[in-house]
Amino acid sequence: MQKTQAAITAVGGYVPEYILTNAELETMMDTTDEWIQTRTGIKERRILKGEGKGSSDMAVKAVENLIAKRGIDPKEVELLICATTTPDMQFPATANIICDKAGLTSAWGYDVNAACCSFLYALTTASQFIENGKHKKIIVVGVDKMSSILNYEDRATSIIFGDGAGAVLLEPSTDSNGIVDTILRSDGSGRVHLHQKAGGSVKPASIETVMNKEHYVYQEGQAVFKFAVKNMADVSAEIMERNNLTGDDIAWLVPHQANKRIINATADRMNLPPEKVMMNIERFGNTTNGTLPLCLWEWEQRLHKGDNIILAAFGGGFTWGAAYIKWAYDTK
Ligand SMILES: CC(C)(COP(=O)(O)OP(=O)(O)OC[C@H]1O[C@@H](n2cnc3c(N)ncnc32)[C@H](O)[C@@H]1OP(=O)(O)O)[C@@H](O)C(=O)NCCC(=O)NCCS
């Protein structure tokens, strides 16, 4: 009997309306459009505006988009996993808030935080519940409101990130399409290069931590860059090798959108031409856990049943990984 695999059967997405261009950043800090485009590939990013709006508000829109496209009742969803580094609150889990706001009243849910790799970690975790027969409909939503933890006086970090959300529905498949293989890795010693200094249990919020701007993203750009170039390419090559895939066999690479130069290095290592690489970094920047599902959302019409797709990501921690998916449906 054909083994049950978890297949992505619908994709949803949402990006906020407000566009923060490089030209606007030039008015806020000592930078140039030319520098940002050359070093990162980013032209503009979306920002969630509005008092009291958080990650869950974007995630709900992506989830509602997905549910409408698939034509299911929200009550059919049994589990929702939210991949995020910018939860609405320290607790409860943002997944619980999304389920409440989107009417997923039969679902249980929890958050996964592995920095920019959370979506890949969550997708892998979710697939286990399908493969072992525990659940039949699971939503994995990747969302981040990075603008909530960026210091717009720091030109080295604030130019990179944007806000957005993407969601996928996982269902059982027995026709050999679905999530075929995943590789996930982490190395906690890398935490010194990319983290948020205060607001956790080690250094709770205080007047001092606010004055010292310790609630923003802290990043040593070059160390992260070096790590990412090597490890995202290595893990992508590894998953191809162990599934006997060459560049010719791959229809699409879906890479984490952190820096155009990192994406190009990964594609080169996989022997993939640029036409096979999903890239929305020019328009959205690095949406952290939104990057992979937002790519799938934008490219959905061009995907075909049976396409070999590689997802690859890296993030703070350090965390990194790749997934090999055989796409499960044609879009009508
Ligand atoms: C952040 C990053 C774009 C910086 O690019 P870089 O080529 O490494 O640049 P450097 O940090 O070496 O800085 C080079 C110079 O540009 C300056 N600079 C930094 N940001 C700038 C900006 N926005 N505009 C203009 N100049 C800037 C630096 O101050 C430095 O000046 P100096 O030579 O006078 O000291 C790059 O390191 C990167 O993408 N790293 C990975 C980050 C990442 O992927 N994060 C997400 C993880 S999921």
The ligand as a Gaussian input file, in Angstrom:
#p B3LYP/6-31G(d) Opt

LIG

0 1
 C       23.496000      43.221000       6.443000
 C       24.218000      43.149000       5.103000
 C       23.266000      43.541000       3.965000
 C       25.366000      44.164000       5.124000
 O       26.067000      44.073000       3.902000
 P       27.652000      43.948000       3.906000
 O       28.059000      43.901000       2.486000
 O       28.027000      42.761000       4.767000
 O       28.086000      45.288000       4.563000
 P       28.978000      45.535000       5.864000
 O       28.232000      45.178000       7.101000
 O       30.315000      44.911000       5.646000
 O       29.150000      47.092000       5.805000
 C       29.881000      47.731000       4.761000
 C       29.776000      49.213000       4.934000
 O       28.442000      49.649000       4.605000
 C       27.892000      50.416000       5.682000
 N       26.455000      50.198000       5.734000
 C       25.759000      49.280000       6.438000
 N       24.440000      49.419000       6.189000
 C       24.320000      50.425000       5.303000
 C       23.227000      51.027000       4.677000
 N       21.956000      50.620000       4.872000
 N       23.452000      52.041000       3.812000
 C       24.706000      52.483000       3.564000
 N       25.798000      51.941000       4.147000
 C       25.590000      50.936000       4.999000
 C       28.613000      49.909000       6.910000
 O       28.577000      50.873000       7.928000
 C       30.018000      49.690000       6.382000
 O       30.658000      50.927000       6.327000
 P       32.238000      51.035000       6.653000
 O       32.920000      50.185000       5.602000
 O       32.503000      52.482000       6.530000
 O       32.398000      50.488000       8.036000
 C       24.800000      41.736000       4.837000
 O       25.863000      41.489000       5.725000
 C       23.779000      40.657000       4.998000
 O       22.844000      40.550000       4.219000
 N       23.964000      39.782000       6.008000
 C       23.054000      38.688000       6.244000
 C       21.867000      39.223000       6.983000
 C       20.714000      38.274000       6.965000
 O       20.571000      37.483000       6.077000
 N       19.879000      38.390000       7.985000
 C       18.686000      37.635000       8.086000
 C       18.917000      36.348000       8.750000
 S       17.500000      35.354000       8.582000

